[in-house]
């Protein structure tokens, strides 16, 4: 789970560069594929760390979140064409995905509530 969180954190400086539109789409797609193939398809929790883990429901919710963020980037070509704050748009999508992954991976209800309200 930490590899996806660190991947999102290391994408933050890239969001301030203007000409990385296609690179962001490729990174989101790579993240989608890696996350899909690293999940163990058992009935138990997978990828458990200190207070984060994935079960079937959270796995599919994270996949759906990555897919929707990828679609948001693909459908926003006009923002990049006219250069209407495209760096901030990338950053907002990145933070949205970051907090959604943290929300769906939390195993504690209080931490889930904190991340969901951010």
C-alpha positions in Angstrom: 0.0 0.0 0.0 2.9 2.3 0.7 4.1 2.1 -2.9 0.9 3.6 -4.1 1.0 6.4 -1.5 4.6 7.2 -2.3 3.9 7.1 -6.0 1.2 9.8 -5.5 3.5 11.8 -3.2 6.3 11.8 -5.7 3.9 12.9 -8.4 3.2 16.2 -6.6 6.3 18.0 -8.0 5.4 16.8 -11.5 2.0 18.4 -11.3 3.6 21.9 -11.4 5.2 21.2 -14.8 3.1 22.3 -17.8 4.0 19.7 -20.5 3.4 16.5 -18.6 -0.2 16.0 -19.5 0.3 12.6 -21.2 2.8 11.5 -18.6 0.2 11.9 -15.9 -2.3 9.8 -17.8 0.3 7.1 -18.3 1.3 7.1 -14.6 -2.4 6.8 -13.5 -2.8 3.9 -15.9 0.3 2.2 -14.6 -0.9 2.7 -11.1 -4.3 1.1 -12.0 -2.6 -1.9 -13.6 -0.1 -2.4 -10.8 -2.8 -2.1 -8.2 -5.0 -4.6 -10.0 -2.3 -7.3 -10.2 -0.8 -6.9 -6.7 -4.1 -7.7 -4.9 -4.4 -11.2 -3.6 -7.8 -12.5 -4.4 -8.7 -14.2 -1.2 -11.5 -13.5 1.3 -9.1 -11.9 3.8 -7.5 -8.5 4.0 -4.6 -7.9 1.7 -1.7 -5.4 1.7 -2.0 -4.8 5.5 0.3 -2.3 7.2 -0.1 -0.4 10.5 -3.7 0.9 10.1 -4.3 0.4 6.4 -5.5 -2.7 4.4 -7.6 -3.8 1.5 -10.5 -6.1 1.3 -12.8 -6.7 -1.7 -14.9 -3.7 -1.2 -12.0 -1.3 -0.6 -10.0 -2.8 -3.5 -12.8 -2.1 -6.0 -13.5 1.3 -4.6 -9.8 2.2 -5.0 -9.8 0.8 -8.5 -12.9 2.9 -9.3 -11.3 6.0 -7.8 -8.2 5.6 -10.0 -10.3 4.9 -13.0 -12.4 8.0 -12.5 -9.4 10.2 -12.0 -7.9 8.8 -15.1 -11.1 9.6 -17.0 -11.1 13.1 -15.5 -7.7 13.7 -16.9 -8.6 12.3 -20.3 -11.7 14.4 -20.6 -10.0 17.6 -19.6 -8.0 18.2 -22.8 -9.5 21.6 -23.2 -8.0 22.7 -19.9 -4.6 21.8 -21.2 -5.2 23.2 -24.7 -6.1 26.6 -23.3 -3.7 26.3 -20.4 -6.3 27.3 -17.8 -4.5 26.4 -14.6 -3.6 23.0 -15.8 -1.0 22.5 -13.1 -3.5 23.2 -10.3 -6.0 20.9 -12.0 -3.5 18.1 -11.9 -2.7 18.8 -8.3 -6.4 18.8 -7.3 -6.9 15.4 -9.0 -3.8 14.1 -7.4 -4.9 15.1 -3.9 -8.4 13.8 -4.5 -7.0 10.4 -5.4 -4.5 10.5 -2.5 -7.2 11.1 0.1 -9.6 8.6 -1.5 -7.0 5.9 -1.4 -6.2 6.7 2.3 -10.0 6.7 3.0 -10.7 3.4 1.4 -7.6 1.7 2.9 -8.2 2.7 6.5 -9.1 -0.1 8.9 -10.2 2.2 11.7 -13.5 3.9 11.6 -12.2 7.1 13.2 -9.4 7.3 10.6 -11.9 6.6 7.9 -14.0 9.5 9.1 -11.0 11.9 9.2 -9.8 11.0 5.7 -13.4 11.1 4.3 -13.9 14.6 5.7 -10.7 16.0 4.2 
